[in-house]
Amino acid sequence: MEVRATAKYLRVQPRKVRIVADELRGRPAVYSAALLQYHPSKSARFLRKVLVNAMANAKENHQINPEDLRIATIFVDEGPVLKRMKARAMGRGFRIEKKTSHITVVVEEDFENAGARKAKQKSTAKPRPTFGAPKKAAAGKKKKGAEAPVEEVLQPEEVIETTAAAEEPVAAVEETEATPVTASEAPEEEGGAGEEPATETSAEAEGAN
């Protein structure tokens, strides 16, 4: 469906409006209105007003979303010319022509853009990933085809052997640290061992007496 808006007797040259209009044909209406808002030329200001009116007509009269519209065509016709005069030397006068324009903007519904936008709105967002432990399913409610995880069960004897093997090197290290042997203690032990027989012989002699 085509919707149009027209503005007549605009004080701007048609040639200047056509330069801007050539850049907008076939583009989305909302994008073109935003582009014209920051255009520095005078013709862009008039052209944007007509485009916004066409978008409002489509929304109010035909209930069409402005985001689904695109510019079908733009007509820029020449209006009446205002004649003015500029005084020159020797009593002469030069004529000045101030041209006017009739601008017509036709917008139509862009079905491809509308379908893509509706499909994008209907699509649901992906669920956010959860980093917690997975929930265990109830014993009575198991999914069909789901296999129970296989867990290795250690027998009591195997557990004892593994713990004993792990504790052995630790115990050996503790024993070595508890009884250190130094070079100064070695002669004393040898001397003490040599004195033990002497004490025994003295005890025997006393018994004989």
Secondary structure in CASP SS format (residue, H / E / C, confidence):
PFRMAT SS
TARGET T0000
AUTHOR 0000-0000-0000
METHOD secondary structure of the structure
MODEL  1
M C 1.00
E E 1.00
V E 1.00
R E 1.00
A E 1.00
T E 1.00
A E 1.00
K E 1.00
Y E 1.00
L E 1.00
R C 1.00
V C 1.00
Q C 1.00
P H 1.00
R H 1.00
K H 1.00
V H 1.00
R H 1.00
I H 1.00
V H 1.00
A H 1.00
D C 1.00
E C 1.00
L C 1.00
R C 1.00
G C 1.00
R C 1.00
P E 1.00
A H 1.00
V H 1.00
Y H 1.00
S H 1.00
A H 1.00
A H 1.00
L H 1.00
L H 1.00
Q H 1.00
Y C 1.00
H C 1.00
P C 1.00
S C 1.00
K H 1.00
S H 1.00
A H 1.00
R H 1.00
F H 1.00
L H 1.00
R H 1.00
K H 1.00
V H 1.00
L H 1.00
V H 1.00
N H 1.00
A H 1.00
M H 1.00
A H 1.00
N H 1.00
A H 1.00
K H 1.00
E H 1.00
N H 1.00
H H 1.00
Q C 1.00
I C 1.00
N C 1.00
P H 1.00
E H 1.00
D H 1.00
L E 1.00
R E 1.00
I E 1.00
A E 1.00
T E 1.00
I E 1.00
F E 1.00
V E 1.00
D E 1.00
E E 1.00
G C 1.00
P C 1.00
V C 1.00
L E 1.00
K E 1.00
R E 1.00
M E 1.00
K E 1.00
A E 1.00
R C 1.00
A H 1.00
M H 1.00
G H 1.00
R C 1.00
G E 1.00
F E 1.00
R E 1.00
I E 1.00
E E 1.00
K E 1.00
K C 1.00
T C 1.00
S E 1.00
H E 1.00
I E 1.00
T E 1.00
V E 1.00
V E 1.00
V E 1.00
E E 1.00
E E 1.00
D C 1.00
F H 1.00
E H 1.00
N H 1.00
A H 1.00
G H 1.00
A H 1.00
R H 1.00
K H 1.00
A H 1.00
K H 1.00
Q H 1.00
K H 1.00
S C 1.00
T C 1.00
A C 1.00
K C 1.00
P C 1.00
R C 1.00
P C 1.00
T C 1.00
F C 1.00
G C 1.00
A C 1.00
P C 1.00
K C 1.00
K C 1.00
A C 1.00
A C 1.00
A C 1.00
G C 1.00
K C 1.00
K C 1.00
K C 1.00
K C 1.00
G C 1.00
A C 1.00
E C 1.00
A C 1.00
P C 1.00
V C 1.00
E C 1.00
E C 1.00
V C 1.00
L C 1.00
Q C 1.00
P H 1.00
E H 1.00
E H 1.00
V H 1.00
I H 1.00
E H 1.00
T H 1.00
T H 1.00
A H 1.00
A H 1.00
A H 1.00
E H 1.00
E H 1.00
P H 1.00
V H 1.00
A H 1.00
A H 1.00
V H 1.00
E H 1.00
E H 1.00
T H 1.00
E H 1.00
A H 1.00
T C 1.00
P C 1.00
V C 1.00
T C 1.00
A C 1.00
S C 1.00
E H 1.00
A H 1.00
P H 1.00
E H 1.00
E H 1.00
E H 1.00
G H 1.00
G H 1.00
A H 1.00
G H 1.00
E H 1.00
E H 1.00
P H 1.00
A H 1.00
T H 1.00
E H 1.00
T H 1.00
S H 1.00
A H 1.00
E H 1.00
A H 1.00
E H 1.00
G H 1.00
A H 1.00
N C 1.00
END
